[in-house]
């Protein structure tokens, strides 16, 4: 995940948390609905601004696990 996708995810999480905190006691279904609505609003904003949608972003050539494994091998040699 690159910085663009990470930034969008952090923004989605913080906005969802803020809304949930302001809604006193709510059910799990209501919380899921809030999460979904915030995610849709953020996707809509990205699209309106002409940004790249998360599913269209490039992915790294190596996974985090692969990089950690390589780093461990380098340290051990």
PDB file of N, CA, C and O in Angstrom:
ATOM      1  N   UNK A   1       0.853  -1.164   0.000  1.00  0.00           N
ATOM      2  CA  UNK A   1       0.000   0.000   0.000  1.00  0.00           C
ATOM      3  C   UNK A   1       0.904   1.234   0.000  1.00  0.00           C
ATOM      4  O   UNK A   1       1.783   1.372   0.851  1.00  0.00           O
ATOM      5  N   UNK A   2       0.678   2.115  -0.954  1.00  0.00           N
ATOM      6  CA  UNK A   2       1.453   3.339  -1.030  1.00  0.00           C
ATOM      7  C   UNK A   2       0.856   4.441  -0.163  1.00  0.00           C
ATOM      8  O   UNK A   2      -0.170   4.248   0.488  1.00  0.00           O
ATOM      9  N   UNK A   3       1.502   5.581  -0.163  1.00  0.00           N
ATOM     10  CA  UNK A   3       1.073   6.685   0.701  1.00  0.00           C
ATOM     11  C   UNK A   3      -0.308   7.213   0.327  1.00  0.00           C
ATOM     12  O   UNK A   3      -1.050   7.644   1.209  1.00  0.00           O
ATOM     13  N   UNK A   4      -0.674   7.193  -0.952  1.00  0.00           N
ATOM     14  CA  UNK A   4      -1.992   7.676  -1.375  1.00  0.00           C
ATOM     15  C   UNK A   4      -3.105   6.818  -0.783  1.00  0.00           C
ATOM     16  O   UNK A   4      -4.062   7.331  -0.203  1.00  0.00           O
ATOM     17  N   UNK A   5      -2.965   5.511  -0.939  1.00  0.00           N
ATOM     18  CA  UNK A   5      -3.979   4.600  -0.412  1.00  0.00           C
ATOM     19  C   UNK A   5      -3.990   4.618   1.111  1.00  0.00           C
ATOM     20  O   UNK A   5      -5.053   4.578   1.730  1.00  0.00           O
ATOM     21  N   UNK A   6      -2.814   4.677   1.707  1.00  0.00           N
ATOM     22  CA  UNK A   6      -2.730   4.736   3.160  1.00  0.00           C
ATOM     23  C   UNK A   6      -3.418   5.985   3.696  1.00  0.00           C
ATOM     24  O   UNK A   6      -4.158   5.923   4.678  1.00  0.00           O
ATOM     25  N   UNK A   7      -3.170   7.118   3.047  1.00  0.00           N
ATOM     26  CA  UNK A   7      -3.797   8.373   3.460  1.00  0.00           C
ATOM     27  C   UNK A   7      -5.313   8.305   3.386  1.00  0.00           C
ATOM     28  O   UNK A   7      -6.002   8.761   4.298  1.00  0.00           O
ATOM     29  N   UNK A   8      -5.836   7.738   2.304  1.00  0.00           N
ATOM     30  CA  UNK A   8      -7.284   7.600   2.155  1.00  0.00           C
ATOM     31  C   UNK A   8      -7.850   6.690   3.238  1.00  0.00           C
ATOM     32  O   UNK A   8      -8.915   6.966   3.790  1.00  0.00           O
ATOM     33  N   UNK A   9      -7.139   5.602   3.543  1.00  0.00           N
ATOM     34  CA  UNK A   9      -7.605   4.672   4.578  1.00  0.00           C
ATOM     35  C   UNK A   9      -7.600   5.320   5.960  1.00  0.00           C
ATOM     36  O   UNK A   9      -8.540   5.145   6.737  1.00  0.00           O
ATOM     37  N   UNK A  10      -6.553   6.060   6.261  1.00  0.00           N
ATOM     38  CA  UNK A  10      -6.491   6.733   7.563  1.00  0.00           C
ATOM     39  C   UNK A  10      -7.609   7.759   7.679  1.00  0.00           C
ATOM     40  O   UNK A  10      -8.258   7.865   8.720  1.00  0.00           O
ATOM     41  N   UNK A  11      -7.832   8.518   6.605  1.00  0.00           N
ATOM     42  CA  UNK A  11      -8.915   9.507   6.618  1.00  0.00           C
ATOM     43  C   UNK A  11     -10.266   8.821   6.829  1.00  0.00           C
ATOM     44  O   UNK A  11     -11.084   9.294   7.618  1.00  0.00           O
ATOM     45  N   UNK A  12     -10.502   7.705   6.125  1.00  0.00           N
ATOM     46  CA  UNK A  12     -11.762   6.963   6.278  1.00  0.00           C
ATOM     47  C   UNK A  12     -11.943   6.480   7.721  1.00  0.00           C
ATOM     48  O   UNK A  12     -13.029   6.576   8.291  1.00  0.00           O
ATOM     49  N   UNK A  13     -10.860   5.963   8.293  1.00  0.00           N
ATOM     50  CA  UNK A  13     -10.923   5.439   9.655  1.00  0.00           C
ATOM     51  C   UNK A  13     -11.208   6.536  10.658  1.00  0.00           C
ATOM     52  O   UNK A  13     -12.061   6.378  11.532  1.00  0.00           O
ATOM     53  N   UNK A  14     -10.493   7.660  10.539  1.00  0.00           N
ATOM     54  CA  UNK A  14     -10.682   8.746  11.513  1.00  0.00           C
ATOM     55  C   UNK A  14     -12.070   9.356  11.402  1.00  0.00           C
ATOM     56  O   UNK A  14     -12.683   9.695  12.414  1.00  0.00           O
ATOM     57  N   UNK A  15     -12.573   9.497  10.175  1.00  0.00           N
ATOM     58  CA  UNK A  15     -13.905  10.071  10.004  1.00  0.00           C
ATOM     59  C   UNK A  15     -14.984   9.125  10.522  1.00  0.00           C
ATOM     60  O   UNK A  15     -15.965   9.569  11.118  1.00  0.00           O
ATOM     61  N   UNK A  16     -14.807   7.837  10.299  1.00  0.00           N
ATOM     62  CA  UNK A  16     -15.769   6.863  10.811  1.00  0.00           C
ATOM     63  C   UNK A  16     -15.757   6.862  12.335  1.00  0.00           C
ATOM     64  O   UNK A  16     -16.814   6.862  12.966  1.00  0.00           O
ATOM     65  N   UNK A  17     -14.558   6.861  12.930  1.00  0.00           N
ATOM     66  CA  UNK A  17     -14.454   6.896  14.396  1.00  0.00           C
ATOM     67  C   UNK A  17     -15.159   8.123  14.962  1.00  0.00           C
ATOM     68  O   UNK A  17     -15.892   8.025  15.945  1.00  0.00           O
ATOM     69  N   UNK A  18     -14.938   9.265  14.347  1.00  0.00           N
ATOM     70  CA  UNK A  18     -15.540  10.506  14.815  1.00  0.00           C
ATOM     71  C   UNK A  18     -17.065  10.426  14.780  1.00  0.00           C
ATOM     72  O   UNK A  18     -17.736  10.818  15.734  1.00  0.00           O
ATOM     73  N   UNK A  19     -17.599   9.922  13.688  1.00  0.00           N
ATOM     74  CA  UNK A  19     -19.054   9.783  13.583  1.00  0.00           C
ATOM     75  C   UNK A  19     -19.602   8.793  14.609  1.00  0.00           C
ATOM     76  O   UNK A  19     -20.627   9.050  15.240  1.00  0.00           O
ATOM     77  N   UNK A  20     -18.922   7.676  14.771  1.00  0.00           N
ATOM     78  CA  UNK A  20     -19.391   6.661  15.717  1.00  0.00           C
ATOM     79  C   UNK A  20     -19.366   7.179  17.153  1.00  0.00           C
ATOM     80  O   UNK A  20     -20.268   6.884  17.937  1.00  0.00           O
ATOM     81  N   UNK A  21     -18.338   7.950  17.496  1.00  0.00           N
ATOM     82  CA  UNK A  21     -18.242   8.512  18.852  1.00  0.00           C
ATOM     83  C   UNK A  21     -19.361   9.504  19.133  1.00  0.00           C
ATOM     84  O   UNK A  21     -19.808   9.631  20.272  1.00  0.00           O
ATOM     85  N   UNK A  22     -19.811  10.200  18.111  1.00  0.00           N
ATOM     86  CA  UNK A  22     -20.865  11.201  18.306  1.00  0.00           C
ATOM     87  C   UNK A  22     -22.252  10.580  18.360  1.00  0.00           C
ATOM     88  O   UNK A  22     -23.221  11.262  18.693  1.00  0.00           O
ATOM     89  N   UNK A  23     -22.360   9.304  18.038  1.00  0.00           N
ATOM     90  CA  UNK A  23     -23.650   8.624  17.970  1.00  0.00           C
ATOM     91  C   UNK A  23     -23.950   7.763  19.191  1.00  0.00           C
ATOM     92  O   UNK A  23     -24.526   6.686  19.040  1.00  0.00           O
ATOM     93  N   UNK A  24     -23.600   8.175  20.338  1.00  0.00           N
ATOM     94  CA  UNK A  24     -23.899   7.432  21.580  1.00  0.00           C
ATOM     95  C   UNK A  24     -23.959   5.926  21.350  1.00  0.00           C
ATOM     96  O   UNK A  24     -23.088   5.372  20.679  1.00  0.00           O
ATOM     97  N   UNK A  25     -24.959   5.263  21.890  1.00  0.00           N
ATOM     98  CA  UNK A  25     -25.065   3.809  21.764  1.00  0.00           C
ATOM     99  C   UNK A  25     -25.728   3.455  20.445  1.00  0.00           C
ATOM    100  O   UNK A  25     -26.865   3.845  20.175  1.00  0.00           O
ATOM    101  N   UNK A  26     -24.989   2.704  19.624  1.00  0.00           N
ATOM    102  CA  UNK A  26     -25.539   2.276  18.344  1.00  0.00           C
ATOM    103  C   UNK A  26     -25.289   0.787  18.170  1.00  0.00           C
ATOM    104  O   UNK A  26     -24.408   0.204  18.801  1.00  0.00           O
ATOM    105  N   UNK A  27     -26.079   0.197  17.305  1.00  0.00           N
ATOM    106  CA  UNK A  27     -25.949  -1.245  17.065  1.00  0.00           C
ATOM    107  C   UNK A  27     -24.783  -1.522  16.118  1.00  0.00           C
ATOM    108  O   UNK A  27     -24.239  -0.611  15.495  1.00  0.00           O
ATOM    109  N   UNK A  28     -24.419  -2.779  16.027  1.00  0.00           N
ATOM    110  CA  UNK A  28     -23.352  -3.193  15.120  1.00  0.00           C
ATOM    111  C   UNK A  28     -23.753  -2.903  13.673  1.00  0.00           C
ATOM    112  O   UNK A  28     -22.917  -2.495  12.866  1.00  0.00           O
ATOM    113  N   UNK A  29     -25.024  -3.112  13.345  1.00  0.00           N
ATOM    114  CA  UNK A  29     -25.505  -2.834  11.990  1.00  0.00           C
ATOM    115  C   UNK A  29     -25.401  -1.347  11.662  1.00  0.00           C
ATOM    116  O   UNK A  29     -25.027  -0.977  10.549  1.00  0.00           O
ATOM    117  N   UNK A  30     -25.733  -0.497  12.633  1.00  0.00           N
ATOM    118  CA  UNK A  30     -25.628   0.946  12.414  1.00  0.00           C
ATOM    119  C   UNK A  30     -24.168   1.370  12.240  1.00  0.00           C
ATOM    120  O   UNK A  30     -23.862   2.236  11.421  1.00  0.00           O
ATOM    121  N   UNK A  31     -23.281   0.762  13.009  1.00  0.00           N
ATOM    122  CA  UNK A  31     -21.856   1.059  12.896  1.00  0.00           C
ATOM    123  C   UNK A  31     -21.333   0.633  11.523  1.00  0.00           C
ATOM    124  O   UNK A  31     -20.563   1.362  10.898  1.00  0.00           O
ATOM    125  N   UNK A  32     -21.746  -0.534  11.058  1.00  0.00           N
ATOM    126  CA  UNK A  32     -21.339  -1.011   9.732  1.00  0.00           C
ATOM    127  C   UNK A  32     -21.861  -0.093   8.641  1.00  0.00           C
ATOM    128  O   UNK A  32     -21.156   0.201   7.676  1.00  0.00           O
ATOM    129  N   UNK A  33     -23.091   0.357   8.794  1.00  0.00           N
ATOM    130  CA  UNK A  33     -23.688   1.268   7.825  1.00  0.00           C
ATOM    131  C   UNK A  33     -22.927   2.597   7.783  1.00  0.00           C
ATOM    132  O   UNK A  33     -22.691   3.147   6.707  1.00  0.00           O
ATOM    133  N   UNK A  34     -22.547   3.105   8.950  1.00  0.00           N
ATOM    134  CA  UNK A  34     -21.779   4.348   9.025  1.00  0.00           C
ATOM    135  C   UNK A  34     -20.436   4.177   8.325  1.00  0.00           C
ATOM    136  O   UNK A  34     -20.011   5.043   7.560  1.00  0.00           O
ATOM    137  N   UNK A  35     -19.779   3.069   8.589  1.00  0.00           N
ATOM    138  CA  UNK A  35     -18.485   2.773   7.965  1.00  0.00           C
ATOM    139  C   UNK A  35     -18.631   2.731   6.448  1.00  0.00           C
ATOM    140  O   UNK A  35     -17.804   3.293   5.730  1.00  0.00           O
ATOM    141  N   UNK A  36     -19.659   2.079   5.963  1.00  0.00           N
ATOM    142  CA  UNK A  36     -19.912   1.956   4.532  1.00  0.00           C
ATOM    143  C   UNK A  36     -20.177   3.324   3.901  1.00  0.00           C
ATOM    144  O   UNK A  36     -19.645   3.630   2.833  1.00  0.00           O
ATOM    145  N   UNK A  37     -20.997   4.145   4.559  1.00  0.00           N
ATOM    146  CA  UNK A  37     -21.331   5.483   4.036  1.00  0.00           C
ATOM    147  C   UNK A  37     -20.096   6.370   3.949  1.00  0.00           C
ATOM    148  O   UNK A  37     -19.915   7.083   2.962  1.00  0.00           O
ATOM    149  N   UNK A  38     -19.254   6.334   4.963  1.00  0.00           N
ATOM    150  CA  UNK A  38     -18.025   7.137   4.958  1.00  0.00           C
ATOM    151  C   UNK A  38     -17.115   6.666   3.832  1.00  0.00           C
ATOM    152  O   UNK A  38     -16.553   7.487   3.107  1.00  0.00           O
ATOM    153  N   UNK A  39     -16.966   5.370   3.679  1.00  0.00           N
ATOM    154  CA  UNK A  39     -16.133   4.827   2.603  1.00  0.00           C
ATOM    155  C   UNK A  39     -16.629   5.256   1.231  1.00  0.00           C
ATOM    156  O   UNK A  39     -15.831   5.622   0.368  1.00  0.00           O
ATOM    157  N   UNK A  40     -17.938   5.215   1.024  1.00  0.00           N
ATOM    158  CA  UNK A  40     -18.513   5.645  -0.254  1.00  0.00           C
ATOM    159  C   UNK A  40     -18.283   7.128  -0.494  1.00  0.00           C
ATOM    160  O   UNK A  40     -17.973   7.531  -1.615  1.00  0.00           O
ATOM    161  N   UNK A  41     -18.428   7.944   0.540  1.00  0.00           N
ATOM    162  CA  UNK A  41     -18.216   9.386   0.398  1.00  0.00           C
ATOM    163  C   UNK A  41     -16.766   9.688   0.025  1.00  0.00           C
ATOM    164  O   UNK A  41     -16.505  10.566  -0.797  1.00  0.00           O
ATOM    165  N   UNK A  42     -15.838   8.971   0.619  1.00  0.00           N
ATOM    166  CA  UNK A  42     -14.424   9.195   0.321  1.00  0.00           C
ATOM    167  C   UNK A  42     -14.109   8.732  -1.101  1.00  0.00           C
ATOM    168  O   UNK A  42     -13.377   9.413  -1.819  1.00  0.00           O
ATOM    169  N   UNK A  43     -14.643   7.597  -1.513  1.00  0.00           N
ATOM    170  CA  UNK A  43     -14.437   7.140  -2.891  1.00  0.00           C
ATOM    171  C   UNK A  43     -15.010   8.144  -3.882  1.00  0.00           C
ATOM    172  O   UNK A  43     -14.394   8.427  -4.910  1.00  0.00           O
ATOM    173  N   UNK A  44     -16.182   8.681  -3.576  1.00  0.00           N
ATOM    174  CA  UNK A  44     -16.819   9.678  -4.450  1.00  0.00           C
ATOM    175  C   UNK A  44     -15.932  10.916  -4.559  1.00  0.00           C
ATOM    176  O   UNK A  44     -15.759  11.461  -5.649  1.00  0.00           O
ATOM    177  N   UNK A  45     -15.378  11.355  -3.455  1.00  0.00           N
ATOM    178  CA  UNK A  45     -14.500  12.525  -3.457  1.00  0.00           C
ATOM    179  C   UNK A  45     -13.250  12.273  -4.285  1.00  0.00           C
ATOM    180  O   UNK A  45     -12.849  13.127  -5.076  1.00  0.00           O
ATOM    181  N   UNK A  46     -12.632  11.115  -4.113  1.00  0.00           N
ATOM    182  CA  UNK A  46     -11.442  10.774  -4.898  1.00  0.00           C
ATOM    183  C   UNK A  46     -11.772  10.836  -6.389  1.00  0.00           C
ATOM    184  O   UNK A  46     -11.006  11.387  -7.179  1.00  0.00           O
ATOM    185  N   UNK A  47     -12.914  10.268  -6.763  1.00  0.00           N
ATOM    186  CA  UNK A  47     -13.326  10.242  -8.168  1.00  0.00           C
ATOM    187  C   UNK A  47     -13.587  11.653  -8.681  1.00  0.00           C
ATOM    188  O   UNK A  47     -13.141  12.004  -9.774  1.00  0.00           O
ATOM    189  N   UNK A  48     -14.306  12.470  -7.904  1.00  0.00           N
ATOM    190  CA  UNK A  48     -14.624  13.840  -8.314  1.00  0.00           C
ATOM    191  C   UNK A  48     -13.366  14.691  -8.498  1.00  0.00           C
ATOM    192  O   UNK A  48     -13.321  15.563  -9.365  1.00  0.00           O
ATOM    193  N   UNK A  49     -12.357  14.434  -7.683  1.00  0.00           N
ATOM    194  CA  UNK A  49     -11.111  15.194  -7.777  1.00  0.00           C
ATOM    195  C   UNK A  49     -10.204  14.693  -8.902  1.00  0.00           C
ATOM    196  O   UNK A  49      -9.164  15.286  -9.187  1.00  0.00           O
ATOM    197  N   UNK A  50     -10.609  13.608  -9.526  1.00  0.00           N
ATOM    198  CA  UNK A  50      -9.814  13.048 -10.613  1.00  0.00           C
ATOM    199  C   UNK A  50      -8.668  12.181 -10.125  1.00  0.00           C
ATOM    200  O   UNK A  50      -7.732  11.895 -10.872  1.00  0.00           O
ATOM    201  N   UNK A  51      -8.746  11.765  -8.865  1.00  0.00           N
ATOM    202  CA  UNK A  51      -7.702  10.916  -8.297  1.00  0.00           C
ATOM    203  C   UNK A  51      -7.809   9.487  -8.793  1.00  0.00           C
ATOM    204  O   UNK A  51      -8.787   9.104  -9.434  1.00  0.00           O
ATOM    205  N   UNK A  52      -6.805   8.725  -8.489  1.00  0.00           N
ATOM    206  CA  UNK A  52      -6.783   7.313  -8.862  1.00  0.00           C
ATOM    207  C   UNK A  52      -7.520   6.508  -7.799  1.00  0.00           C
ATOM    208  O   UNK A  52      -7.251   6.638  -6.604  1.00  0.00           O
ATOM    209  N   UNK A  53      -8.436   5.690  -8.243  1.00  0.00           N
ATOM    210  CA  UNK A  53      -9.190   4.860  -7.319  1.00  0.00           C
ATOM    211  C   UNK A  53      -8.255   3.819  -6.707  1.00  0.00           C
ATOM    212  O   UNK A  53      -7.337   3.350  -7.382  1.00  0.00           O
ATOM    213  N   UNK A  54      -8.468   3.448  -5.444  1.00  0.00           N
ATOM    214  CA  UNK A  54      -7.558   2.520  -4.759  1.00  0.00           C
ATOM    215  C   UNK A  54      -7.280   1.236  -5.536  1.00  0.00           C
ATOM    216  O   UNK A  54      -6.145   0.761  -5.562  1.00  0.00           O
ATOM    217  N   UNK A  55      -8.293   0.682  -6.160  1.00  0.00           N
ATOM    218  CA  UNK A  55      -8.090  -0.584  -6.878  1.00  0.00           C
ATOM    219  C   UNK A  55      -7.264  -0.398  -8.155  1.00  0.00           C
ATOM    220  O   UNK A  55      -6.820  -1.380  -8.750  1.00  0.00           O
ATOM    221  N   UNK A  56      -7.058   0.839  -8.574  1.00  0.00           N
ATOM    222  CA  UNK A  56      -6.264   1.114  -9.772  1.00  0.00           C
ATOM    223  C   UNK A  56      -4.820   1.509  -9.438  1.00  0.00           C
ATOM    224  O   UNK A  56      -4.003   1.687 -10.342  1.00  0.00           O
ATOM    225  N   UNK A  57      -4.509   1.645  -8.165  1.00  0.00           N
ATOM    226  CA  UNK A  57      -3.151   2.005  -7.761  1.00  0.00           C
ATOM    227  C   UNK A  57      -2.212   0.832  -7.990  1.00  0.00           C
ATOM    228  O   UNK A  57      -2.614  -0.328  -7.891  1.00  0.00           O
ATOM    229  N   UNK A  58      -0.972   1.139  -8.292  1.00  0.00           N
ATOM    230  CA  UNK A  58       0.005   0.068  -8.486  1.00  0.00           C
ATOM    231  C   UNK A  58       0.311  -0.600  -7.154  1.00  0.00           C
ATOM    232  O   UNK A  58       0.237   0.021  -6.094  1.00  0.00           O
ATOM    233  N   UNK A  59       0.649  -1.852  -7.232  1.00  0.00           N
ATOM    234  CA  UNK A  59       1.008  -2.584  -6.021  1.00  0.00           C
ATOM    235  C   UNK A  59       2.512  -2.842  -6.040  1.00  0.00           C
ATOM    236  O   UNK A  59       3.118  -2.938  -7.107  1.00  0.00           O
ATOM    237  N   UNK A  60       3.103  -2.953  -4.866  1.00  0.00           N
ATOM    238  CA  UNK A  60       4.543  -3.215  -4.805  1.00  0.00           C
ATOM    239  C   UNK A  60       4.883  -4.568  -5.425  1.00  0.00           C
ATOM    240  O   UNK A  60       4.051  -5.474  -5.469  1.00  0.00           O
ATOM    241  N   UNK A  61       6.126  -4.685  -5.906  1.00  0.00           N
ATOM    242  CA  UNK A  61       6.578  -5.950  -6.487  1.00  0.00           C
ATOM    243  C   UNK A  61       6.721  -7.045  -5.435  1.00  0.00           C
ATOM    244  O   UNK A  61       6.556  -8.228  -5.733  1.00  0.00           O
ATOM    245  N   UNK A  62       7.031  -6.641  -4.193  1.00  0.00           N
ATOM    246  CA  UNK A  62       7.223  -7.595  -3.108  1.00  0.00           C
ATOM    247  C   UNK A  62       6.294  -7.255  -1.947  1.00  0.00           C
ATOM    248  O   UNK A  62       6.008  -6.088  -1.676  1.00  0.00           O
ATOM    249  N   UNK A  63       5.836  -8.292  -1.278  1.00  0.00           N
ATOM    250  CA  UNK A  63       4.980  -8.098  -0.112  1.00  0.00           C
ATOM    251  C   UNK A  63       5.833  -7.701   1.093  1.00  0.00           C
ATOM    252  O   UNK A  63       7.056  -7.840   1.078  1.00  0.00           O
ATOM    253  N   UNK A  64       5.178  -7.214   2.115  1.00  0.00           N
ATOM    254  CA  UNK A  64       5.873  -6.844   3.344  1.00  0.00           C
ATOM    255  C   UNK A  64       6.590  -8.064   3.927  1.00  0.00           C
ATOM    256  O   UNK A  64       7.718  -7.948   4.407  1.00  0.00           O
ATOM    257  N   UNK A  65       5.946  -9.222   3.889  1.00  0.00           N
ATOM    258  CA  UNK A  65       6.574 -10.442   4.419  1.00  0.00           C
ATOM    259  C   UNK A  65       7.840 -10.789   3.654  1.00  0.00           C
ATOM    260  O   UNK A  65       8.839 -11.201   4.245  1.00  0.00           O
ATOM    261  N   UNK A  66       7.796 -10.622   2.337  1.00  0.00           N
ATOM    262  CA  UNK A  66       8.989 -10.920   1.535  1.00  0.00           C
ATOM    263  C   UNK A  66      10.132  -9.962   1.886  1.00  0.00           C
ATOM    264  O   UNK A  66      11.281 -10.381   2.021  1.00  0.00           O
ATOM    265  N   UNK A  67       9.807  -8.684   2.031  1.00  0.00           N
ATOM    266  CA  UNK A  67      10.830  -7.700   2.379  1.00  0.00           C
ATOM    267  C   UNK A  67      11.411  -7.964   3.760  1.00  0.00           C
ATOM    268  O   UNK A  67      12.620  -7.848   3.962  1.00  0.00           O
ATOM    269  N   UNK A  68      10.547  -8.322   4.716  1.00  0.00           N
ATOM    270  CA  UNK A  68      11.028  -8.630   6.068  1.00  0.00           C
ATOM    271  C   UNK A  68      11.936  -9.856   6.050  1.00  0.00           C
ATOM    272  O   UNK A  68      12.956  -9.887   6.738  1.00  0.00           O
ATOM    273  N   UNK A  69      11.565 -10.862   5.264  1.00  0.00           N
ATOM    274  CA  UNK A  69      12.370 -12.074   5.165  1.00  0.00           C
ATOM    275  C   UNK A  69      13.748 -11.752   4.574  1.00  0.00           C
ATOM    276  O   UNK A  69      14.768 -12.229   5.072  1.00  0.00           O
ATOM    277  N   UNK A  70      13.771 -10.946   3.516  1.00  0.00           N
ATOM    278  CA  UNK A  70      15.040 -10.539   2.903  1.00  0.00           C
ATOM    279  C   UNK A  70      15.898  -9.757   3.888  1.00  0.00           C
ATOM    280  O   UNK A  70      17.107  -9.969   3.986  1.00  0.00           O
ATOM    281  N   UNK A  71      15.258  -8.855   4.612  1.00  0.00           N
ATOM    282  CA  UNK A  71      15.978  -8.039   5.592  1.00  0.00           C
ATOM    283  C   UNK A  71      16.568  -8.915   6.685  1.00  0.00           C
ATOM    284  O   UNK A  71      17.690  -8.680   7.134  1.00  0.00           O
ATOM    285  N   UNK A  72      15.821  -9.921   7.114  1.00  0.00           N
ATOM    286  CA  UNK A  72      16.308 -10.840   8.151  1.00  0.00           C
ATOM    287  C   UNK A  72      17.499 -11.644   7.631  1.00  0.00           C
ATOM    288  O   UNK A  72      18.466 -11.863   8.360  1.00  0.00           O
ATOM    289  N   UNK A  73      17.431 -12.078   6.387  1.00  0.00           N
ATOM    290  CA  UNK A  73      18.537 -12.838   5.796  1.00  0.00           C
ATOM    291  C   UNK A  73      19.790 -11.969   5.703  1.00  0.00           C
ATOM    292  O   UNK A  73      20.894 -12.444   5.969  1.00  0.00           O
ATOM    293  N   UNK A  74      19.628 -10.721   5.333  1.00  0.00           N
ATOM    294  CA  UNK A  74      20.763  -9.813   5.213  1.00  0.00           C
ATOM    295  C   UNK A  74      21.405  -9.593   6.573  1.00  0.00           C
ATOM    296  O   UNK A  74      22.631  -9.598   6.688  1.00  0.00           O
ATOM    297  N   UNK A  75      20.597  -9.399   7.599  1.00  0.00           N
ATOM    298  CA  UNK A  75      21.110  -9.176   8.946  1.00  0.00           C
ATOM    299  C   UNK A  75      21.832 -10.402   9.490  1.00  0.00           C
ATOM    300  O   UNK A  75      22.799 -10.269  10.240  1.00  0.00           O
ATOM    301  N   UNK A  76      21.369 -11.596   9.119  1.00  0.00           N
ATOM    302  CA  UNK A  76      21.963 -12.830   9.620  1.00  0.00           C
ATOM    303  C   UNK A  76      23.250 -13.214   8.898  1.00  0.00           C
ATOM    304  O   UNK A  76      24.005 -14.056   9.384  1.00  0.00           O
ATOM    305  N   UNK A  77      23.499 -12.615   7.764  1.00  0.00           N
ATOM    306  CA  UNK A  77      24.714 -12.958   6.995  1.00  0.00           C
ATOM    307  C   UNK A  77      25.833 -12.043   7.297  1.00  0.00           C
ATOM    308  O   UNK A  77      26.920 -12.192   6.739  1.00  0.00           O
TER     309      UNK A  77
END
